[in-house]
Amino acid sequence: MKKQKTISVMIPCYNEEENARPIYEAVRDELQRSCPNYDYEILFIDNKSKDRTREIIEEICAENRRVKAIFNVKNFGQFNSPYYGITQTSGDCTITICADFQDPVEMIPKFVREWEKGYKIVIGRKTRSEENPMIYFLRGCYYKLLRKMSSVEMIEQFTGFGLYDKSFVQTLRDLHDPIPFIRGIVAELGPERKEIEYEQPRRRAGKTHNNFLSLYDATMLSFTSYTKAGMRLASFLGFFMAGVSLLAALVMLIAKLCMWDRFVAGYAPMVIAIFLVGGIQLAFLGFLGEYVMSMNIRLMNRPLVVEERRINFDDDEAQDAEDERASG
């Protein structure tokens, strides 16, 4: 008898007490209704929530053995925790979906249909969003800039929402990158993919955890991982400023020799030039520091996350032991 394929759905959480149960019920109902010929598992990975999210997830795990959970000992950031969650799934494919309902649950059967056609990666790409129009516009500018500056063809308006075949999930496991950027990895290492457009709805409940610092972290991680443009721009601008400075020095010397001091009198031009060059230098020193910090983290090779505990994984361990006995 042919073994039933399993769909894994990975849901990262941080302070989602208002959304944890509704997203579980929505995903479960969608899988049972639209994908009845598949088995399923739902994996919550909680990034050290400070509200009742963990209690609710524990209740769900007690009700349904197909639901698993990983609780981190602390918050490991917006990239590490979801990435680690993907690598801990056991299905024939893994679908990542946010707990806040901004990733439409109705996309699940669309992803699965394309996967069955042979695509190893099926992703959702936003065409419109009900979020702040200015934020959406700035995101679009960021994606376009990154795409132009990177040697890898980056995917515009892609948040990581999509389906990944188990073969690509294994690729993610083998990378051992302590600061993974899933959006770039899909573009760089992923096989031929299918993109499905969707409109992103508003967050169902709760408050977004994205702020200036988190968005800045995402921007810097993508730039330091996939572009050399920052440092090259610093070099080109450095040569340009050196040329301008040399030209200015020659103009000052000629003016002095020709007794044109009155045209270059005062310290204002010098002060402006010093502040301008100093500001440019500090900006690019900061950019260089981002590259150095990124390199330092990768060289230390620390784990993606540290688990506090996991729930409902004992069935998998028992099944693995049984498979080993059967093969032995």
Protein Blocks (a to p, Z undefined) as FASTA:
>chain_A
ZZddddddddddehilkmmmmmmmmmmmmmmmmmmmbccddddddehiablmlmmmmmmm
mmpmkbccdddfbdebjklmmmmmmmmpcbfbdcdddfklpacfklmmmmmmmmmnopab
dcdddfbdcbdfklmmmmmmmmmmmmmmpmbdcdehiahiacddfklmmmmmmnopabdc
fklmmmmmmccdddddddddddfbdcdfbdfklmmmmmmmmmmmmpcklmmmmmmmmmmm
mmmmmmmmmmmmmmmmnopmmmmgcjklmmmmmmmmmmmmmmmmmmmmmmmmmmmmmmno
pafbdcfbdehklmmmmmmmmmmmmmZZ
